């Protein structure tokens, strides 16, 4: 790589700078004055030596050899305080006297280098050394940073494997180039921009891309920077065959059908990362490593090496927990990953919570050659929430598919439900429903999201003509957005809306209707306490709307605080849907298993405070 470096000061960008002589003159003057002051200090120290020798306590309390005063703008004080040798050495007890003069003399050049990293290339720097009568030395550093240097022009070029300009790639990188004309030129931003441009090539078809030439030409007189960057793509590659190792129990098709790439498709580093994540998230494997070594390429084809470690065939697990919505929880799960020796997965689960109890049995098939995940489920649930007791038995089949960050599910389900609201007549309902769900996840982290969006859309329905007690169509949408403000602050927006198109709620199972309230709905209200009044119970309505705005501030890497405002409600008609409000404050903890949130919320409609807590990303 031909990376021109006119004046290497520290690891950083190559740049050509025309520097004035002020720094050198200032350094020479500082050296002479400091030398005289050192002689003064040595003389005073020699006169005081007998007295100092007579008192060990006085010697231990002696002030540092010199003091430093910074006369600099407030926004630059931390930069100089943390990096100047003059400040780092001032409390060194056995500092040789001659070293003080050296540190003072070197300070202007160090200040100059530090200011250049922040875009100041024409500062005025003065270092004054004063010696008091008692021999105490004070070094005063005065800085006038001058005008910030801004980007004047960018010459960005991308060359292909034959060294010819690639106009399309150049235009694509230029569209996303962050240092536009007029932007402040800083070393860190310049390095980040080059790294981002190179990464865009490395993550695509060009894993051998490199920076061929880079230069930042700085003109202190005009406070302008002209940037030049040339990248070579190297050869373009395609994926070759999969080479799998570590399988003992399962066929190779289990791994192959999780691969997002096929032989002959353009190479992409993101595909390798997605493949590895899919294997690690698969119930079949406890660990997986995916690698494509360019040294083993055959022409432009790169083989993909996959090494997996299988999970035990059977697993029994237990769990306990607590939720402000559903109360205390105990849970037991048992799974068999190789039923009948066909890699079918059988999973049974029993979950006992204060307000909800459930048991389920699921048989899941390996992913098909078309990328489908099929499963059959039998479940029994009981809930006792807001005065409504329900018992629901269901059996269903579903087909799920994932493509990139998009998940789709189509499910056919039959369920029979008994509803017993307190103070009202019980009822029995049943439904054979066809439902579809579409989810897009575009966030930077599942455990600790700080940027991105999530969106879920659902459509379902049932008919009296097909084993159902009511005709209805259900529509539902939910969205979540994370908007970073800076490193320590972020905004979180959440909203959901739903509608059931039917003549009324009679004959419709409760899981197709809507209630609101709780830790992930409208905080300040009990879980699913917002809905229709029936007797002494709250039951589901045909319409739903909730929205939330929250700002989080992180005091440390693990601990933060939040302020939030929620509103929403559920009703039987859209005109009757009157949103209620909840607002408050909370504590956030980035735990090893995900975000833990504890909120104290005030429900305006009920004039009461309520404590809510949740763990993980609920979506």
N, C-alpha and C positions, 0 to 999 in steps of 0.2 A: 504494500500500500504506500503510495507516494503522498505522505501527509506533511505538508510544508510546515515547519515550526521555526519561526524566525528568532524567537527569544524564549527558550524554555524556562518558565518560572516554576511551574508545578504541573502535575498531570492535568491536562486540559486541552482546550482547542488550539489548533494552529492559528496564528494570527500575525499579521505584520503591522507594527505600530511605530509611528514617528513620535518619539518622546522628546520633550523639552529637557534642558539641563538643570531645571530647578531642583529636582530630587538629588542629583549629585552634589550640587552646591550646598544644599541644606544638610546633606550627610556630612560633608567636610567640615562645615561650621559646627555642627553638633559634636563631631569628634574632638575638635580643638577645645570647645567649651567644657565638654565632659572631662577631658584630660586634666584641665586646670582645677575643676571641682573635685576630682578624685584626689589630687595633691592636697587640696584644702581639707578634704575629709580625712586623709591619712594623717595630716598634721594634728587635726583636732582629736583624732582617735588615739594618736601617740601620747598627747598630753593627758588624756583621760585614762590611759592604761593603768597607772598605779591605783587610782581610785576604783576602777572597775575590778581589778584583781582582788581588791579587799572585800568585795560583796558578790557572792555567787548569785544571790537572788536578783540583784540589780542587773547582772549580766544576762540572766535568763529572760528578763523583761525588756531587754534592749529592743528598740524599734528596728524595722527592716532597714537594710543598707540605703534604700532610696524609696521615695514615693513617686507615684505616677498620677498625673491629672490629665484627663481626656477632655479637650475642648472640641467636640465633634457633634454633628447633628444626632438627634435621639435615635433615628432609625438605623444609624451605623454604629452606635455605641456597642451593642452586643457583638457585632462582627469583630471589632477591634479588640474588645475585652477578652474574647475567647481565643484569639489567634496570635496576638502580638507577643513575641518573645520577651519584650520589655516588661510586660505584665506577668508573664508566666514565671519569670525568674526573680521577681522583686522580694519575695519572702524566703528566698534560699539563704539559710543562715551563714554558710561559709563561702559566699560568692566572692571570688577574687576582685579586688578593687578595680583593676584594669578592665574587668569584664563589663562594668557599668558603662564605660565610655564606648565599648564596642556595641553594646545593646542600643545605646542612644543613637549611635551613628548609623546602625542598620535599620532603625525604626522607619525613616522616611521611605526606603525602598520596600519594606514590608507593607507599610500602609498603602503605597501605590499599587502593589500587587493585589492586595485584598480589595481595594476599591474597584480595580479593573474587573474583578469577578462580578461586581454588581452593576457594571455599565458606566463607571466614572473613569474616564481616561485622561482628563485634564484637571486633576485636583491641584490645590495649593496646600502644601504640607510644610509645617514648621515645627521643629523640635527645639525647645528651650530647656537648658539645664541650669538650675540655680542651686547655689550652695549657701546654707545658713551659717551663722556664726558658730553654732554647736556642731557643725560638720554634716548636718543632715542634707542630703541631696534630694531635690525635687525635679522631676522631668515632666515638662508640660508638652503635650502633643496637640497641636492645633491643626484642624483640617477644614478646608473649604472644598467640598467635593466637586464643585463646578457643574457643568451641564451633563445630563445623562446622554449617553451615546445611543442612537437609534438606528435601526436597520434601514439602509437606503435602497439596496437592491439585492436580489437573490439570483444566482446563476445555478440552477439545478439541472443536472443531466443524468440520464440512465442509459447505459450501453448494454447491448445484448452480448451473447457469448462470442460473437465475431467482432466485437468492438464497435459495432454500428449503433448510432443513436436510436433509442426506442421512444418514439414520440408519445405513444399511447401510455406507456408506463410513466414517462416523465410527467405527463399531464395529470395522471391519477395521483402521483405523489405530491405534485404541486397543489392540488386541490385541498389536501389535508396538511400542508406544510404550516406549522404554527407560527413561525417568525415572519409575519408579513411585514412589508415596508411600513415604517412608523413604530414598530414594536421596539421596546427597550432591549438592547443587546446585553445579555448576561451569559457568563460562561456555562452555567448549569443548563440554561435554556437551549443554548447552542448544541451542547453535547446531547441533551435529551431529544432535540429535533433530528439530529443525525442518527441517533439510535432508533428513533421511531421510523424513520425512512428506511433504514436497513432492515429492521424487523418486519416491515411490510413485505419486503422481498423474501426474507428468510422463511416467513410463515406461509408463503405461497409456493410456486413451482420452482423456486430458485434457492435451495438450501445452501448453495455455494456462493451466494452473493457476498460482496465485500465493498468497502469504501475504497475507491481508487485514488481519490484526491479530495482534500478539504482545506479551505483557507478562510479565515476571517480577517479582512484588511480593515484596520481601524485608522481613521483620521481624527486625532484629538482636536485639531483646529476647528473642524466643521462638526464634530461630534456625530460622525456618521460611520456606519459599518457596511461593508460590501462583502456578501457571503458567497462562497463558491463550494459546491459539493458535486462530485461525480461518483456514481455508483456503477459497478459492473455486476450484472446479474449472474454471470456464469451460465452453465448449461441448464436447460429446463428438464425436469425429471417426471417420470410417471411411476405409479405404484406397480410393484411386481407381485409375486406370489406370497402367500402367508406361510411362514415356517413356525409351527406351533410345537412347544415342548411343555411338559409338566402334566399332561392329561393321563389319568389312570382309570377313571371310572366312566367318563363321558366321551361321546364321539366328538370328532373335530368340528362337526357342524354346529355344536353349541357355541364355539368360539367364532366360527366363520360368519354366522348369522348376526352376530353383534357388531361386525365390522361395518363402518360407514363408507368404506372405500372398496373398490373392486380393481383387480389387475387391469392396467391400461389407463386408469383414470389419472388426471393430473395430480402430482404430488402436492400435499398441503399439510403443514405441521399441525394445523388445527384438527385435521382428521385423525392423526395419530393420538392427540390428546383426548379427543372424544372417544376413540376406540378404547383407550386405557381406562377412561372414566366408566364407560359402559361395562367393561369386564369387572372392574372393582366394585361396581354397584350391583352386579349380578349376584343372585343368591348362591350360584354354583361355586364362586371363587372368593377366597379371602385376600388374595393379592394377585396383581398382574403387572407386567412390565412390557411395554410396546416400544420397539426401536426400529429405525431404518438407517442402516449404516451405509453412507455414500461410498465407502471404500469397497463395498461388496456389489456395487452397481454393475449391471451387465448392459453396457450401452447407456441408454437413458432410463432403464428400468431398475428400480431399487426394491429389493425384497424386504418384506416386513417381518421382523422377528418378534414372536409373541411367547412369553414365558408366564405360565399361570401356576397358582397353588390352589388346589381344590379345598373347599370346605368339607367338614365331616358330613357323611350322608344323612345323619339324623341329629336333631338338636332340640333340647328342652330348655326353655328360658323362663324366668320370672321377673316381674317388675312391680314397683310400687311408685306412687306419685300422689300429687294433690293438685287440684285446680279450683280457682275461685268460681268457675262455672258449674262443674259437675261434681265437686267434692273430692274426697279421698278415693284412691284407686289401688286395686291389686289386680295383677294380670298374669296369666300363664299361657305360654305358646309352645306348641310342639310342631316340628316340621320334618318331613322326609323328602329329600331332594331326588330320590331315584326310585320312585314307585314302579314296581314290576320291571325294574331294570331298564326303563325307557326314558329316564331323566324327567319323568313327570314329577311335579312338586305338589305334595299334599301338606296343607297347613291347617291346624286347628287352633283356635284362640278362645279363651274365656276372660272376659273383662268385667270386673265388679267395681262399680263406682257408687257414690252416695245417691246420685239421681239417675244414673243410667247403668243398666246391666245388659251384657250381650254375650252371645256365643256364636261362633261361625266355623264353617268347614269349607275350605277352598281347594280345588284341584286345578293346577295351572300346567299348561303344556309348554314345551320348549318353543322358542321363537321359530316361526315358520320361515321357509325360504323366501316368502314375500315380505317378511318383516313384521308379521302379526303376532301378538301375544294373546292367546285365547285362554279363558278360564271359566270354571263353573263354581257357583257359590251357593251355600245353604246357610241361612242365619236366623237367629231368634234374638229379638231385642225387647227390653222393657224400659220405659222411661217414666219418671214421676217429676214433672217440672211445672212450676207455676199452677199447681192444682189440677193438672191434666195427667192422667195415667194412661199410657198406651202400651199395647203388646202387639208386636209385629213379627210375623213369620214370612220369610221371603226366600225364593229360589230364583236364580238368574244365571245368565250366560253373557259374557262380554268379550269384545275384541278391542284390543288397544294397539296403537302404533305410535312410535316416536320417530321423528325426522328432524334432526338438528335440535332446535329449541322449541319445537312444536309437538305437543302430545294430543292425540285424538282417541276418543273412546266411544264405542257404540255398544249399548247394553239392552238386552231384553230381560224383563223381570216381572215375576208374578208375586204379589204380596197380599196377605190377609191381615187386617189390623182391627183390633178392638180399641175403642176410645171411651174413656170414662172420666168426664170432667166433673169436678167437685160441684155439687149442687145442681147438676143437670142430668138429663137422661143419657145413658150409655148408647153406643152405636157400634155396628160392625160394618166395615167397608173392605173392598178388595179391588185390585187393579192389575191388569196386564198391560204394562207400559213399555214403550220403546223410547229410549233416551240416547242423546248424543252430547258429547262434551268436547270442546276445543280449548286448549290451553297453550299460551305462548309465554315462555319464561326467558327474559333477557335481563339478567342481573349479574353483577360481578362476583357474587359469592352466595352460596346457599346458607351457610352457617352465619355469616356476618355481612348481609347486603348493605351497600352504601350508595349504589348507583344502579339505575335500571328500572324496568317495568315488568309487571306480570298482568296477564289478562286471561280471564276464563269466561267462556260463553257456553250456555247450556240450552238445549231444546228437547222437550219430551212431551208425552201425552198418552191418553188412553181413550177407549171407546166402549160404550155399553154393549155394542155388538160383539165385543171380544173380551168376555170374562171380566168386565169391569162394572162397578156400581155407579159410575158417573162418566160423562164425556168431559174431557178437559185437555187443554194445551198449556204447557208451562214454558215460560221464557225467563232466563236469568242471566245476568252479567255482573262480573266483579272485576275490579281493577285495583292495582297497587303500584305506587310510583315512589322511588327513592331519588331525591334530588340533593346532591352534595352542594353545600355553600362554600366550605373550605375544609381543611383537614379535621377540624374539631366540631363542625356543625353540619347538620343535614336536615332537610325537610322530608316528611313522609306524608303522602296523600293516599287515602283509601276511599273507595266508594263501591256501592252495589245497588242494583235495582232488579226487581222481579215482578212478574205478572202471571197469573193463572187465568186463562180465558175459559170461563165456565159460567153456568147460570147461578151458581152459589158454591159454598164450601161443602155442602152435604154430599157424602159419598166419596170424598177425596181423601186419601191417606195424608197424615200430617206431614210426612217428609216431602210432600209436594207443595205444601203451603208454607207460609212465611211467618216467623216471629223474630223479634229483634231484642237486643240487650245482651250485655256480657262483655268479657275482656276483648273480644275481637269484633265487636259490633258497636253499640252505643254504650260507652263506659259511664258508670254512675247509676246503672239500672241492673236489676238481677237478670241472670241468664234467661233469655227467651221470655221475659216478663212483659214485652210490648207486643200486643196483638189484639185479638178480638176477645171481649168479655163474654163468656158463656157460663152461666151460673156463677160459681165462685172460682172459676178457672180462666186461664188465658189460653186460647187456642189460636191456630194459625189462620192468617188472612190471605186474601188473593193478591195483595199488592205489597211491595216492600221498597223502601228507599233508605239508605244510610250513607253518610259521608263523614270523613274524618280528616283533620289537618293536625300535624304534630311537628314540633321542632325538637331535635335532640342535640345536646351539647355534651361533648366528651371531656371530662376533667382530666382523666388519665386514659391510658390505652384500654383498660378494662372497665372503668366505671364512668357513667354518664348520668345526666338528668334530662327530663323531658317536660314540655308543656304541650297540652293537646286540647282540641275542641272537637266534639262529636255531635252529630245530630242524626235523627232518623226515626222511623216508626214502621209499623205494619198495620194494614187495615183491609176491609173487605171491598172498598171502592177507592179509586184514585182520588176522588174529591174528599173522601173522609180521612185521607192519610195526612195527619198533622204532625210534622216532625217535632220531637222533643229534643232537648239539648243536655249535653253533659260535658264537663270540662274539669281540668285539674292538672296535677303534676305527678311525675313518677321518677323512678330510679331504673337505670339500665346497667346490666352486667353482661359482658362478653365472656360467657362461660365456655369451657372446652367442648360442650355439646351444642352450643348455639346461644342465641340472645335470650336472656331472662329479663322480663319486664314486670315491675311492680308499680301499680298506679293507684293513687288516691283521687277518686273522681266524685264530683258533685252532680247529682241528678237534679236538674232545675225543676222538672215537673213533679218530683216527689219530695223535694226539699230535704235531701239526705245525702250523706257521704257514703261511699262504698269503696272497699279495697278490692282491686282486680289484679291478678297476676297471671302471666302466661310464659311459656318457654318455646323457643324455636319459631320458625316461620310458618304461620298458619295461612294456607292458601289452598 
